[in-house]
Amino acid sequence: MKPLSRSMSVLLVAALTAGTVLAQGPWAANRKNTWGYQLMTPQERTEHQARMRSFKTYDECKAYQEENHKQMEARAKEKGVSLPAMRAGGLGCDNMKARGYLK
């Protein structure tokens, strides 16, 4: 079998990466969009992401998000750390609704 040229290798990696990103769904938890991310275990982050993706309506998403924020506030207080200020309009449920993922 002939080895792939450098440009073909780059294209193959780009295509595989794009497929992975698309397979993740409409929203992926990360440090920039998940308040309290640094206080979650990897398993909690995965569960949080799956939960956020499961919502069909803004109201159910918002109710979960508010509860999650309360839990992260309590965890931060318990550990004696400060969480960054929340960004207005940058909350997951609001962004998902604006993009048409929630009704």
C-alpha positions in Angstrom: 0.0 0.0 0.0 1.3 3.4 -1.0 1.9 5.9 1.9 -0.3 9.0 2.0 1.1 12.3 0.9 1.5 15.0 3.5 -1.5 17.0 2.2 -3.7 13.9 2.1 -2.7 13.1 5.7 -3.6 16.6 6.8 -7.0 16.4 5.0 -7.7 13.0 6.6 -6.9 14.3 10.1 -9.1 17.4 9.5 -12.0 15.3 8.3 -11.8 12.9 11.3 -11.6 15.9 13.7 -14.6 17.5 12.1 -16.6 14.3 12.4 -15.7 14.1 16.1 -16.8 17.6 16.8 -20.1 17.2 14.9 -20.8 13.9 16.8 -20.5 15.7 20.1 -23.8 17.5 19.5 -24.9 21.1 19.9 -23.1 21.8 23.1 -19.9 20.7 24.8 -19.0 21.6 28.3 -15.7 23.4 28.8 -14.0 25.9 31.0 -15.4 28.9 29.0 -19.1 27.9 29.0 -19.6 25.9 32.2 -19.8 27.8 35.4 -18.1 25.7 38.1 -16.3 23.5 35.5 -13.1 23.5 37.6 -15.0 22.1 40.6 -16.4 19.1 38.7 -14.8 15.7 38.3 -14.4 14.5 34.8 -17.4 12.2 35.3 -19.5 15.0 36.5 -18.5 17.1 33.5 -19.6 14.3 31.2 -22.9 13.8 33.0 -23.5 17.6 33.0 -22.9 17.7 29.3 -25.2 14.8 28.6 -27.9 16.3 30.8 -27.6 19.7 29.1 -27.9 18.0 25.7 -31.0 16.0 26.8 -33.3 19.0 27.3 -36.0 19.8 24.8 -37.3 23.0 26.4 -35.7 26.2 27.8 -37.6 25.9 31.1 -36.4 22.5 32.0 -32.8 23.4 31.0 -33.0 26.6 33.0 -34.3 24.8 36.1 -31.4 22.3 35.9 -28.9 25.1 35.3 -30.0 27.1 38.3 -29.8 24.0 40.5 -26.4 23.2 39.2 -25.2 26.8 39.8 -26.4 26.5 43.5 -24.4 23.3 43.9 -21.3 24.8 42.4 -21.6 27.9 44.7 -21.9 25.6 47.7 -19.0 23.5 46.6 -16.8 26.6 46.0 -17.7 27.9 49.5 -16.9 24.5 51.0 -13.5 24.4 49.3 -12.8 28.1 50.1 -12.4 29.1 46.4 -14.1 31.8 44.4 -15.9 31.3 41.1 -15.7 33.8 38.4 -18.6 36.2 37.8 -21.2 34.8 35.5 -21.4 36.4 32.1 -24.7 38.0 31.3 -26.3 36.4 28.2 -23.5 33.7 28.1 -25.4 31.0 29.9 -25.7 27.6 28.3 -29.5 27.4 28.1 -29.7 30.9 26.7 -27.2 30.1 24.0 -28.8 26.8 23.2 -32.2 28.5 22.8 -30.8 31.3 20.6 -29.3 28.6 18.3 -32.6 26.7 18.1 -31.8 23.7 20.1 -34.4 24.4 22.8 -38.1 25.5 22.5 
